[in-house]
Amino acid sequence: GIMTEIPQTPLSHINLKARQNNTPNAYIRDASTHPEIAPFLGQNVYYKVAADGFEIRAATQQEVDDWFEAIRPTDPQVPVRNLAIQNIRRLSQIQFEDSDAFGAKAANVAELRRILPGNAPNGFAVPFYFYDEFMKFNGFYVRAQAMMSEADFQNIPETREDRLKDFRDVIKDGILPQWMADALDNMHQSFPGGTTPRARSSTNNEDLEGFNGAGLYSSYTHNVDEGHFQKSAKQVWASLWNYRAYEEREFWRIDHFVAAMGILVHPNYADERANGVGVTTNIFDPNWAGHYINVQVGENLVTNPDADSIPEEYLIARLAGTTDEIQYIHFSNQVPEGETVLTRAQALDLKTKMNTLHNHFRTKYNPSNPNTWGMEIEFKITARGRLAIKQARPWVN
């Protein structure tokens, strides 16, 4: 279960994870000192969340074990990993079907660029092959196997977290084969001078139908004074071994040694006017076509909101007649009263783009229930006032 002392936006990473895993999740003011919660800190608890409150009591270890065993998959899961593609490719050269070599995030952004060329990032994707060769070149798979076989690693979460942190540090200090260093440098040098590329995680166990993996891995901006791009590449590769990511894979019985990290690389967005997350379906009533949006001003992220940040939240749908109607659920607390983060023109432009990508990806994913299916997107209004859609993945419904 999840308790937060900071309100979460409806489409934040925490809420998406809770929705995916059917996890009880609540914002509770001053939870750590709440009289109904404080007596149970550090203990196993039974925790239930309802619309009007929560229930909490002590729980036995047997209850905990039985619960996890009931919801955990019984069979190991082996993600698809294509190592046949051995070169960095421009997004213009990547298709939807190439997700098994570059990750769904990179492949879907390549599709976005194809259908919305002026509203999606342009850049490159580094394939899983690079990660796999780097790990083998440095003997890191053998090192990981030895680490995971330790009794304390298996049985003590705090030890496991510390050992994974140490392992990530080792990965960041790893040596690249010369051919790999040259390939990454050539890609980096192909960007215009002064560009700060964004190196984004793109694995074979996230952004999938039924499992979005939001927030498990890490992305980094490669600043102009950081030298060779390999620094950021190794940081992204190391994030495959984030504690939160390892725990999630372990619970779902996903093979850690078939899990693979690709890298999506494109110019970083800076000084954006707004950022948001949207779903290309009406999450309240799928019988009425519509789109659901959370958006906030500037760089106050909707996915990981600052304390006391309330985003603009609305549904845009054609509920009657031929005019699009914007139904505001909340207004942002970061703009003056009576104003909105997105203008009506921007909201309508976003709706048009969401219609396009919804219809395109529906033909790609071919969902069993197209009426309730949708795509979740992350978008920005750039410093120049342009809409940029930076990610698209299946909505976990």
Steps between C-alpha positions, in 0.01 A plus 500: 500500500600863454461803723636841401519820703521694172191502274549303179365606165257244352749405227818511711738204487387391847133496401573320173694232688217464753244470222708243314550282809159564661684641801320693780622859469411814694625849578476536878604831650776458764479120462823436691352659815134409440361345822350206310823431309794588726455200736554264206816654349753226429242223526303285258152642456170430333418816303184579307409820317145611424361818346430651843799379702731214586519202732819379666582231756788271591556199271687175548792393283286208382234741373767692312651187347161363400400831338815534292488138395141548385576798275848403375529321163571130533720466191826679409470767232766543232486836319573504128856614425621535142879536481520471123490878445852611583512866401362830626216614279326827434137502611402542135647151438308328781158336474242402763606137459858587603401532866656158566842651418466860626219490758140611466574855612746562216292314240183686595674838486622403153137435407395834649760674288362321194136599553556836675832617352484851642393396848735216599870484586758429232807303589646151532455168677779286644406129478501234773808353330717781639387437859548124465849533350602756764385270782683200353816699421531600868387169650205670665252217443727264696536761771122545519446125528746480791331795672152353460610163640603652834267403785492852647417646158206262467367534855574855620343782292734766644803294400353441156447874451859578608652228281301616195620857556859377513442298182364806319814692599712217357303511173554876473875438526494227233716505187350521151641306205660752263245434223217580742663818627554613140138428404361696797735790432405513131133513597568775754702706254220484241288735712547875438764664718375599844224236506439332837371152408254322725588132557177318584455143620324268255482140625329181389294491821320835506243689290324172428132410501412416861842607632616857449795502741458874555781647708702179540804609301700823470570751224773762487582824320853505356625853565744674267787480754467125571728378223444164329140383478595169659460657845125543451467168317651313794273684743194386304629142471570494874140601574385156383627401845306763696368350821139583408545346153667186636224450758229544237660250263562254783137513611372446147759224445661684209844362409755766603756369253270522198375844601686749281550874480489706183545876492281758326705812424360835391556870580396593852201725551578804718292784640175341393182697557297198610522123538231240523370146469192393307294191423346463154173360633225618734608331824168592666262359239641316195158520332578866426813571296733742673847571637610547861781748579717605797723801430708740709698815430874502438716211613291408805458140385161335492670159513690586821328808643645747746339529841163681499489504121151454353494467120237604253278195452236477231307277262452616142219328314224560250213420736223666300478660161816570303697721741784367714429561867772538763381387842742623768532278806773711665675820407874536557600671823810634323315753280283800594134429573291505185791394275588158359834339424398413144306741284194361323694505173782297657254253655329449163834459322601238758167321452553483123848353544372250758229387256766436237732300722210308662379378161852424379610297803165319520579341165848408628396346831170357371343489851241237589266770632551817294218682682689524829852498353707814488851645494659698781721786383745746653515842337644847536435850378853608408667832569393601147137411570503182290330175599749213541383145573798321652356157586210268424420165660190285554273621778473248782124468529 
